[in-house]
Each structure stands twice: as C-alpha cells, then as structure tokens.
Amino acid sequence: MAQPLRPAMAMNRFERYLSVWVVLCILAGIAAGQWAPGLFHAIGAIEFARVNLPVGLLIWVMIIPMLLKVDFAALHEIRHHVRGIGVTLLVNWLIKPFSMALLGWLFVRQLFAPWLPAGQLDSYIAGLILLAAAPCTAMVFVWSRLAGGDPLFTLSQVAINDTIMVFAFAPIVALLLGISSISVPWGTLLTSVLLYIVLPVTLAQLWRRALLARGQAVFDATLARIAPWSISALLATLVLLFAFQGQAILRQPLVIALLAVPILIQVFFNAALAYWLNRQLGEKHAIAAPSALIGASNFFELAVATAISLFGFESGAALATVVGVLIEVPVMLLVVRVVNGSRDWYEHPRPHLGSR
C-alpha cells in the first residue's frame, strides 16, 4: 500500500533564493577557475569510462535524497485520475522533448547563431534536449504544495515519470540528437542512465524501505536531516562547472541570456498546455496544478550529469543545462502564482468531455 504523502513544507529561505546562490556559485566558479586552473583541470581528469568521478559522486548526493521521497507503490493511484496522468504523460514525453528540439533549432541554429560561438551550436542544442527529456522529480513536490495540488496525484505522476525515465530517457535523447545531426556514443548514454537513474532509484528505494521499516518518524527525520545535501551538492557542482566555463562566459556573457530564451518559452508553453488540457477534460484544479507544474520543470540534476558525461565540463551542453538551473526557481514561482491566481477562471463552469 502506498504511504500517504506527508504535507510538504513550503520552500525555506535557502530554497526560495536558490537562484541567488546559483549566481554566487557561478561567480565563485569563474573566479576560482581563473585563479587556480591547474587544480580544476586535475579534477576534470579524474574520470572512468568518460564519467567524471567527483561529479558523479556529487550527482548521487543530489539525486538520492530526492528519490527517497518517491513511493512507487503510489502507481495504483493512477486509476483515480486517468485524465490528469494522461495529460502529464502526453506533455512530458510526447511534446516536451520534441518541442525543445524544435526550439533549439529555431533559436540556436537560426535566430541567435550570429551571437553564439559557432563551434558550440550543436552542443547547446544537445544540452537543451537533455534538459527537456528529464521530467522533474523532487521540486515538483514543493511546487505542488504551493499551488494546493493533490498530494497523492503528485506522488503518482512522479512515480510513473521516474519509471518511464528508466526506459525512455536514452532512446528519446539518442533519437533527438540524431535528428539534430549530433552524434552521441550509445555506450556513454546508457552508462549515464545506469549511473544517474537506475542505480540511484534502486538505492533510494532500498533505503526508503529500510527507513520505513523502522517507522514513519524515523523516515521523516531522515528526510529532514539529508534535505540540505541535494542543494549543497548542486551548488558544489556548479562551482566546478563554471570553473571550466569561465573563459567562455567572460568572452561571451550574452550566451546565458540567449540560451534562457528557448527554456523560458518551453516552461510557459508546457505549463499552459497541460493546464488547459486538464481543464478541457474536466479535471479539478488540484490535479491540473501539479500536472502543469511537472510539465514546466525539469530534472536538471540528471541533465547536468548526462551533459558532462557525454560532452564534458567545458561543453556548451553542460552550460545549457546549468542555465536551466539558474532560472528554475524564479520562473516556477511565477508559474505557481499564475496557477493560483487563475483558480476562479479554471473552476468556472465549462463544457468538458465525457462524464465525471
């Protein structure tokens, strides 16, 4: 039986100002990369099978506490909200990655190409695709709470997304990179899926089961204790990334703003589409809100890790995924505000398909 999702806390001050800490880590990383380039190149050289071991460790510290919250037994809740889950799956897996590939081609290869480094165009598009192919796992619990979302629906849609991600992430990424004429080594991509999805999910579920066997109080206390791990590891990873990216950013600071444009369009498009579809299908607001929010946000930890494994620290792909981190919190808070502010419009009597 699925464990009921405990009431999620609203974001604490540290989480609310995540974008500020990200900017500070960007500045710290750029400065450190200029002052001690040898140190960071030595860190970048610590790798096995094209996987950077320090970053791999940091990614695990980021991901496992988040995956610990996911209860795969909640998948049985799907039957209660088939329409909402259908919208979530449609937007997350059939629209989001493909529309981002189109936006990447339009903005990076066409409109913004004169202002971007010519040698990095393919890499930027690859990073955008990686970002869109990884639906949000953990932060959606926070966004759903702030928007008054149904907690069991939120849990069930995260559980089914994570299940699909194990099997679909690599094929979708490989397909879209191939369509974009970007070569990707299948071995490295599958290694990334194994390291950053399969193994963390397995370990988190084993740990979850062991904690719950000792009681809900022990489980809740552990979640509270390890909560800072994820963001701390993320910020440490950003320092490393920008230590390598520093020279490129100092040469062309406009790059970050330009890469943010397709990401922002993607966020608002997916959120609006999922929200509208749920309304058309007659789902209640508490279902539409988390469905829209999970479609708008990304599992950026996975995207960052995979970009580094496939293309390296200094790649445009890694930079593009980090831009997603930079804008995630303020943009998602704006989406939450729109969803909350439009509740009366959403719940106004409307024609919908079928009977409830």
Buried (B, 14 or more C-beta within 10 A) or exposed (E): EBEEBEEBEEBEEEBBBBBEBBEBBBEBBBBBBEEEBEEBBEBBEEBEEBBBEBBBEBBBBBBBBBBBBBBBEBBEBBEEBEBBBBBBBBBBBEBBBBBBBBBBBBBBBEEBEEEBBEEBBBBBBBBBBBBBBBBBBBBBBBBBBBBBBBBBBBBBBBBBBBBBBBEBBBEBBBBBBEEBEBEBEEEBBEBBBEBBBBBBBEBBBEBBEEBEEEEEEEBEEBBEEBBEBBBBBBBBBBBBBBBBBBEBBEEBEEBBEBBBBBBBBBBBBBBBBBBBBBBBBBBBBBBBBBBBBBBBBBBBBBBBBBBBBBBBBBBBBBBBBBBBBBBBBEBBBBBBEBBEEBBEEBEEEEEBEEEE
